[in-house]
Each structure stands twice: as structure tokens, then as C-alpha cells.
């Protein structure tokens, strides 16, 4: 592995809490596929971990509720022929998933009033457009 996979700030995935499983991958690779366990399944026990701050953990558990099985989040990777590259991909994917799920909610939008000048300009342009179209009708021609 290429070092710790940072979730956000100084918080990173704890290597000791990652559970790896390898199996034969489908897809490209020819005869190589039949002999090597290159597909990677990475499991992380989100409910039991102490690596994440409590607030992040609660947020992530709530947002990933549909993806969890007994509090464990699972990520699979089988794009590459090499197990090592699939391990990297799975770890990066898990870190990104946890970063997104534990992110603070966006600030609520503050309702603002539309400036009077903008509204007046819109109505003036609308009137001009209506007059232009009205002038195209052939009603008044003799």
C-alpha cells in the first residue's frame, strides 16, 4: 500500500481495521484471470471504529445506512489485472466514500430579496419583446 489513505484533515484509514478479501476477477486478463485472485473486497467496520471522530461516525452511519451490513461498509475493485492496483483503488474509493459521508451538511441558503432595478429591467425587456412580436402581425396593413 502507498501509505495512509487520508479521509480528511489528519484522519486517515486505520490499516489494522481494514479487512481484505481476494477472489478471482472477471473481465480482461485472458488466462491470467483463471490463475490469480486479483479482485479485491475491502471491508471496514464503521460502527465499531474509533478512528473517526464521533460526530463524523454518526453522520456517516446515517448517510450510508443503505450500504451497510451490520455496520460494515464494503467496497469492491476489479478494474485492474494486478491485485496491488485493485487494492489501491479500493482503499482510495473507501476513503472518498467516508470523506463524503462524514462531511458537514451544507449551510442553509439565506433567502434574499431581488433588487428592484433587476425586476424593473426584466419587465421593461419583456415589454419590448412583446411589442416587437406584436409589430410582426399583419393586422394593420391595408
N, C-alpha and C positions, 0 to 999 in steps of 0.2 A: 504494500500500500504506500501511497505517496504522502505520508504524513497525516496529521489530524484533519478531518473534514469539518470546517467551521460552519456552524449553523448561523450564528450572528454574534458579532462582538467577540468576546473571549470564550463563548460557549461553543464547544465542539462535540462531535460524536465520540462517546467513550468506547474505545476499541474492545474493552473487556465485556461490554454489554451487547455487542453485535453478535448475532447468531447466523452463521453462514451455512448454506446447503448447496451442493453442486449436483447437477444432473446432466444428462445428455441433451444437447440443444438441437432443435430442428432448424431448418434453414440452410444457408450456404455453408460449404466446407467440404463437400464431396465425401470421400471415405473417412476423412479426418473426424467427421461428426460421429461416426459409429464407434470411435475408439476413445474419445475424450469427453470428460464431464465439464463442458465449458459454460453451460447455463448456470447462472448464479441466482440464488434466492437469499435475500438479506432480510432478517427479522430483527425487530427492535421492540423491546417491551416498554412501551410508552407509559403504561400505568404504574410500573414498578421502579422506573428510573429515578435516580437522584441527581442526574447530570444536568437536568433542566431546572431553571427557577420555577417555583410552584405556580406562579401566575401563567407562565408560558405553557406549563404542563396542562393546566386546566383548560386553557384556550385551545391547545392542540387536541386534547381529548374530545372537546366539544365539537370542533370543526372536522375532525377525522372520524367521527363516530361511525359513519357508514363504511369506512375502510378497515376498521379494527376488528380483530377476532380475539376476544378475551384480553383486550388492552394491548395487543401486539400488532404493530404495523409491519406489512410485508411489501418488499419491492423486488421485482424480478428484472434481470437483464440478460439478454441472449443475442444482442446485435453483432457482437464480435466473435471471431473464431477463437481468440485467446481468452482463457479464464481470467487472467490477470486484468485485461482491459474491461471485461464484464464486471469484475469486482469493483474497479474504479468507477464505472458507470453507475452501478447500483448504489455505491456509497454517496456519490455526488447527488444522485436522484433523491435519496433518503434525506440528506442534509437540506436540499432545496425544499422538499416537501415539509419538513419540520420547521424550516425558517418561515415558509409561507403560512403554515397553520398556527404558528405561535406569534405571528406579527400582531401588533396592537391594532384595534379597529380604526378605520379612518375617522378623522374629525368630522363631526356632522356639519353639513353645509349651512352657512348662515344666510338666511333669506335677505336679499337686498332689494331696494326699490329701483325700478327702471327710471333713469333720469328723464325729466320732462322733454328735454331737447331731442333725445333719441326717438321718443314716441311721436313727437310732432313731425320730425323729419320723415319717419316711416309713413305717417298718414299723408303728408304732402306728396311723397313719391308715389304712393298708391293712387292718389287723386290724379296726378299727371299721367300715370299709366292708363287709368280708366278713360281720361279724356282722349289720349292717343288712340285707344281702341274704338272709342265712340266715333271718332273722326273717320274711321275706316268704313263705316257703314254707308251705303249709298242711298239712304232715305231722302236726303235733302237735295239730291241732284234733279235738275229739270231738263 
